[in-house]
Amino acid sequence: MQPASSGSRPEGHYAGRPVSRQVLADHVYEELLASLMDGRLEPGAAVSIDGTARELDVSPTPVREALARLEHTGMVRRVALKGYRVAPMFTREDFAELMEARLAIEPVNARLACARQTPAHQAELARAVADLKKAPRGPSFAEYRDYLEADERFHRLIAEQTGNQFMVAAYAALGGQVQRFRLFGGVGITDAEQAIAEHQAVLDALSTGDPEKAAAAMAEHVRKVRGRAIADAPAE
């Protein structure tokens, strides 16, 4: 992102309008995320807090907050004495390690969530799958943002339904990393049909009330995602 020439707004204002601090931080986060996902911020590029604040016409505070959130996802990294930089692209080895972690966590989440299923939770999961089916799929981030949100929501709902705070935290630690294989590609969602069918299979298995079926369906989904991601990932 290139710094704009205008001065930054005072804290609590955006484009001349008073807004809440959280709204400002969310706006900056979404703008930075779009720049990352569309490749306008390239791997290794420096992300200037002051420059971003000038470009987005906000104070530096919401930029810092947004970058801290992005650091948690692994999409940017804070380097001592140098500020924030865009993280490098995942390699096949990185993908393999990430998916190994998902395979250890998410089938267990599905098993535990299945034992605690309620009609309301099943309805929420069904809405997430329905949203996946109707969401645009690219190639720009603005076009596939809703798809990624529904995808993440489906997995997060299952984690939350476990009732285990540590499983929720374990999933949250992986949440942002899961989508990093889509960074810098500029091709949008290429595996939607397969992924939607796999989400539906997980939902169907959860609906049976059989925890082992739910765990197996989730494990199969993660393994297939791993295969597709590794096939598309750079070797180094």
Sequence and secondary structure as in RCSB ss.txt:
>XXXX:A:sequence
MQPASSGSRPEGHYAGRPVSRQVLADHVYEELLASLMDGRLEPGAAVSIDGTARELDVSPTPVREALARLEHTGM
VRRVALKGYRVAPMFTREDFAELMEARLAIEPVNARLACARQTPAHQAELARAVADLKKAPRGPSFAEYRDYLEA
DERFHRLIAEQTGNQFMVAAYAALGGQVQRFRLFGGVGITDAEQAIAEHQAVLDALSTGDPEKAAAAMAEHVRKV
RGRAIADAPAE
>XXXX:A:secstr
    SS    TTEETTEE  HHHHHHHHHHHHHHHHHTTSS TT EE HHHHHHHHTS HHHHHHHHHHHHHHTS
EEEETTTEEEE     HHHHHHHHHHHHHHHHHHHHHHHHT  HHHHHHHHHHHHHHHHS   SSHHHHHHHHHH
HHHHHHHHHHHT  HHHHHHHHHHHHHHTGGGTT  S  S HHHHHHHHHHHHHHHHHT HHHHHHHHHHHHHHH
HHHHHHHS   
